[in-house]
Amino acid sequence: MIGFELGGRYEIIERIGGGGMALVYRAHDILLNRNVAVKILRQQFANDEEFVRRFRREAQAAASLSHPNIVSVYDVGQQDDTHYIVMEYVEGRNLNDIIKERAPLQPEEAVRIAAQICDALDHAHNNQIIHRDIKPHNILIGKNGRVKVTDFGIARAVTSSTITQTGSVVGSVHYLSPEHAKGVVTGEKSDLYSLGVVLYQMVTGRLPFLGDSPISVALKHLQDGFEEPRKVNPLIPQSLENVILRAMRKNPDERYASAREMLDDLETCLNPERLHEPKITFDDIDLEETRVMPAIRGTAAALATSRSRERERNEGGESGPAFPEESEWIDEERPRRRWVKPVAALVLTGIFIALMIWGMRLARDLLKTDEVDVPYVVGLQEAVARERLAEAGLNVEEPVIYEENDEVPAGVVIAQNKMNMRVKTGSYIQLTVSSGPKLETMENFVGRKLAEAQMLLEALGVTADRIEHEEVFDDSEPGDILEQSIAPGERFDPETVRIKFTVSKGRETFPMPDLTNMTLEQALKELEQAGLKLGPGEGIAREPSYKPEGTVISQFPYMPGDPVAKGSEVTLTVSSGMLPEDAVRYTFNILISPAVAGRASQVRIEYSDATGEKIEWGTRRIEQTESFPVEVVLAPNTEAVVTIYRDGQFTDTFSVTYDEAKAGGRGVQSVPGTPAAREEQQASGPQEEIGAVQAPGRDAEQTEAGEPADSGADGGEAESGGSQAEDGHQED
């Protein structure tokens, strides 16, 4: 069937199971692009029309069930002589494999599984569907822990011809209810009995009834009692044993009334207040249990002889009662001494046999090794289990098997290879001990990025709130892991671990100082004090600038205020003292008069141009109108401004744009005295007025000559600060 396309839709991939009635395959649903399970009936059932009809009807009924604990039936079909059912594919294991691997299960796990089965049965019974074949093989446990009951409706489809083929009632004999074993009509309570057997097997690790043949096992279901669960496994709570005892009553009337009632009991049986409840008792006498019948008096041989003679007389035509022959009467009357020898021989034989038995027992006692019951140590700490076994005279087989287990704490015994039996003193018992939840191995994250470590740990199941980090200054790149709290190679539980990383946030930083407009010497001193150094090469670039020669024009790559670490490299750009080719020099010619004629005034001039803002030109003391040449430098699309302060007060301001300066400027500009000073000058006489008028004439001559009219004495009257400023501009 592998590779066969069933119904033009289901491509058979692999065989995943099978039983006496059908084979199960994993297939791919081409239409819906999903995996499904396809159950295909064996060929010996394909020719029974009644079976096929009832099978299809029951399969369709099962398909009507919709419950999270029931395997969904998607489709029912036929192709030639092949009848099939398409079902939900459950990725996981069946309960039978789990029981074989690690039974007895913990009570909590067994109750959780049984409760989900019971919930599924309640849904099915409410839809008038009886399973009739509840057993661990039909219980699937998905990887997410969800229980799925499968094979609904199959058992009801069996006909009388199928039964005669097998010679027994169809179903798993170890899980049959008594009424099912008798062949009578079964109902909902039959499923509850089977579930009770499954629960018994989960918590004890063995079946309640075993036999040499299916018939003997079925008879035990009908007649025999079973060993109570707590005698097999003392760790079972009394409340849970009560559930099993009630579910497995031979009389259906004494079982649970419904699956819902059993589910309610299961959901509360492990509550603390119920764990030690009294053991359940039943007053009714079970009519099915085996009884001792009184023996029939007389010998079988005499009865057989009498019946044989009577039959011979009837065949020979004789009538009347059958009397003994004469010889028999004679034998009865003969002396009874003939019995002595046989009796003596029998007595001697008996004595001889007794002596032989006594001798054999004596020899056996001399050679016999004491036997002890194997203590049940599952659920105990390993050390306690070893003590219990040692007290019983048993040894622990080394090495102990350690297995990861998400449900059992580390150090607790989860299985033993021998239990519920007697063994010779000194025998070895193999223990399987939980090593706790599955552990992962810690990687070495030092030198790697924090984001990468977080991503890998979260993929293992470590939540983000359990991954901590602390940032410190370090020469490593920001985000690099410097230390980790769990050493590489150490094992850890992703569900509970907390890990802390020490992460670099780079070198310690401080604000970058502003080196612009400093002289080169000042800038180098500032770098040294801050622990910084010049960039590759000389670390200094020179270029034309409007700034004075040796002035720092810019710094790279750290701008003023940027965070910078010690040892970082900085490149400085320094003015070469040469103006750019498109620069324009312009000289303001300003005539400034004292505030009051005949009285001296203090004049201070500052200017702003391409070389800087509010540059001090100088200060000069004047007693009459004098010319002040102020040279500025302009860059394209800029403006130069000269501001005049007289006697400590703002007096006037003059400006020129780059284009105006290039075209020749605005000519001579003047700052006259105050209005009150001019009126006083006019009142003092013509000579003073003429002096005041002649000043513009000198201004005109100065403008035409291109140099100040006053030099010599007037220039000599300027203060040293003004002379130094003027001389400085002359040098430029």
Summary of the structure (lengths in Angstrom):
residues: 732
radius of gyration: 57.4
end to end distance: 103.9
largest distance: 205.9
contacts: 2083
relative contact order: 0.04
helix: 36%
strand: 25%
